[in-house]
Amino acid sequence: GRVWITNDNPRTEDPWTIAKQAQEGAPDSMIILDRAEAIKDSCQWAMRQSRRVLLILGKGHGQY
């Protein structure tokens, strides 16, 4: 499998800092902060695979 880490509405936080923290749990992941570019790249990658599942996930709404 492969993991892309991207930007998803960081508000006042530094997107790169958030991505690097997420990458600690997925050390082989790729960081592409431009969300549209990351989705495009992951779709292109998935289309080259013989067995493919593509999940696009986000944190969702939070109170804090």
Buried (B, 14 or more C-beta within 10 A) or exposed (E): EEBBBBBBEEEEEEBEEBBEEBBEEEEEBBBBBEBEEBBEBBEEBEEEEEEEEEEEEEEEEEEE
